[in-house]
């Protein structure tokens, strides 16, 4: 039997129509599942994009995509020791934002205050007018009464971790060699801690960063003390040629 061109075209049209009907029935029966799947893929892809970068911009303003957050951590001016254990553990490389929480007073927000002496109060930025010698404080050079942080170590040590001045707000970036708990306290002389009073609340946000790849070594470049060695003698110079020397002996008097 011979199939004409018209018959072939009709058969193709029927196959296309049948395929469309099957596709339509599949979409109609699974519409809800497809919507949920598409939404999940959209959310997962968005999280992957945001998780792979540290910052993004909205209307020209830079924002950090903080991954973890701990709010309303109470930091006492007199913790009973030296430090308040504020965050369990952080592993670098990472960015850490520490911010003192404002308090409400008569419907208005203002900086929280704490005391480093019976009549001496300040914000988390400390008191720049204090007569205390800041070189004798836990963090020398930082203002008396300022909020300071330590990464690593324990609640009683002052030399067992890395110290940072925080103030009312700070972003600290640590490298891959830094890890440990985050501890906070008021900066002052250790012998004056018992005179402190009050507390402030802080919020800690964390963004983990990617470990930078190792720097490639330039071919032919050597490391170590040999790199400072003097250059090798020029091979083009004929070292076998005789060297003429001046005659040795008494010099005759000229007349």
Secondary structure, 3 states (H helix, E strand, C coil): CCCCHHHHHHHHHHHHHHHHHHHHHHHHHCHHHHHHHHHHHHHHHHHHHHHCCCEEEECCEEEECCCEEEEEEEEECCCCCCCEEEEEEEECCEEEEEEECCEEECCEEECCCEEEECCEEECCEEECCCCCCHHHCCCCCCCEEEEEEEECCCCCCCCCCEEEECCCEEEEEECCCCEEEEEEEECCCHHHHHHCECEEEEEEEEEECCCCCCCCCCCCCCCCHHHHCCCCCCCCCCCCCCCCCCCCCCCCCCC
